[in-house]
């Protein structure tokens, strides 16, 4: 086995300096809030030509078969029906989440992209197709193509990026910074933003979540659906208590949660999203924020330098 090159500046430990949570300056959120809540809705384009990114139904023989119509249809339901339930839940409560979007969604599902833009959702690049970044031959070209597709809908460049399945190469931060992006959600390492070093300009990491995420929680771990709400509210309670305290973990916290229309947008789960949003809105210490809001706030604290 080849010995790793620990001096490679592209390695995560060189891009993201270690800072113990108890050694950092205390930060404050706007309006005296304690926790910034960052909801992310993921919309994707699954190609019938490829193996499906996820499976809810395994083929009778257990073999990987193409075309995989059953699992393609599972996701397609989310784009045809589930998305509109999710959109209605956020609109009814005056909340504008961040939309993690494959660039090709803008072309394959323009009705979805246009509705999200009209509702004031922030767009975050999510690759062009739902394909792992490591399988892309020309990563900078894929990033450029994704940003072009989003600009065609919104009229502006997105500020954030989430790799499909949180996938990156060691060069991804350099490519993303060079493309003009401000933040990434792939580095799920903290309860507040952090700074990543790149070859040109720093990127900000935002606390996306693999624990408060309907794919791992419901489609992989197979918890009861209400575990999503119970877990999210337990996390919010703890973060708010820490934020308000005088101890070494005090100060502002950021809590992200992620949903997908084909999982949370189904009839038997959409009520859970509504219940979670209502519980968060009932608190006076929560700030609903988009990714760009969090970047602007964090840069303004001086801790991002």
QUIKATA-V928943 format. One record per pair of residues at least 12 apart in sequence whose ideal C-beta (glycine too) atoms are under 7 Angstrom apart, sorted by the first residue. I is the first residue (numbers start at 1). GAP is how many residues later the second one is. Records with the same first field share a line. If there is no record, write none. Layout:
# QUIKATA-V928943
I: GAP, GAP
This chain:
# QUIKATA-V928943
10: 160, 161
11: 159
15: 158, 181, 182
16: 171, 173, 178, 180
21: 228
22: 226, 227
25: 278
26: 224, 225
27: 165, 224, 225, 274, 276
28: 223, 224
29: 223, 258
30: 257, 267
31: 256
33: 252, 253, 254
34: 206, 209, 210, 218, 219, 251
35: 201, 204, 205, 208, 218, 220, 250, 251
36: 216, 218, 251, 253, 258
37: 218, 243, 249, 250, 251, 252
38: 60, 168, 216, 217, 218, 251, 253, 256
39: 56, 58, 218
40: 57, 58, 60, 168, 216, 218
41: 45, 56, 58, 59, 218
42: 58, 84, 216, 218
43: 36, 40, 56, 58, 62, 69, 218
44: 58, 61, 82, 86
45: 57, 59, 60, 63, 84, 85
46: 26, 29, 84
47: 82
48: 19, 24
51: 13, 15, 17
52: 16, 19, 20
53: 77, 112
54: 17, 161, 165
55: 16
56: 15, 18, 163
57: 13, 14
74: 188
75: 187
77: 185
78: 182, 183, 184, 187
79: 30, 33, 182
81: 184
82: 179, 180, 183, 184
83: 29, 178, 182
85: 180, 185
86: 173, 175, 178, 179, 187
87: 28, 32
89: 181, 184, 185, 188
91: 28
93: 184, 188
95: 182, 193
96: 23, 24, 25, 194
97: 24
98: 23, 24, 26, 62, 192, 193
99: 17, 22, 23, 24, 25
100: 24, 26, 62
101: 12, 22, 23, 25, 49
102: 24, 25, 26, 27, 28
103: 22, 25, 42, 43, 46, 47
104: 24, 25, 45
106: 43, 44, 46, 47
107: 42
113: 40
114: 39
117: 36, 37
122: 168, 169, 170
123: 27, 31, 35
124: 34, 36, 37, 38, 167
125: 21, 22, 25, 33, 35, 36
126: 36, 38
127: 15, 19, 36, 37
128: 14, 17, 18
130: 34
131: 33
132: 32, 33, 35
133: 30, 31, 34, 35, 36, 39
134: 33, 35
139: 30, 32, 33, 36
140: 35
143: 32, 33, 36
144: 35
147: 32
157: 23
159: 22, 23, 24, 132, 133, 136
160: 21, 22, 23, 24, 25, 131
161: 15, 20, 23
162: 23, 24, 46
163: 23
166: 20
168: 18
173: 23, 25, 30
174: 24, 25
176: 27
177: 21, 23, 24, 26
178: 22
181: 22
182: 21, 22, 113
183: 20, 21, 22, 23, 108, 112
184: 19, 21
185: 21, 23
187: 18
188: 19, 20, 21, 22
189: 16
190: 17
191: 16, 48, 62, 63
192: 15, 60, 61, 62
193: 12, 13, 61, 101, 105
195: 109
204: 91, 94, 100
206: 48, 50, 85, 88
207: 47, 48, 49
208: 48, 50
209: 47, 48, 49
212: 19, 20, 23, 44, 45, 46
213: 45
214: 14, 45, 46, 49, 50
215: 45, 48
218: 45
219: 44
225: 43, 44, 47
226: 46
228: 44
229: 43, 46, 47
232: 25, 44
233: 46
235: 20
236: 19, 44
239: 14, 16
240: 45
254: 40
259: 14
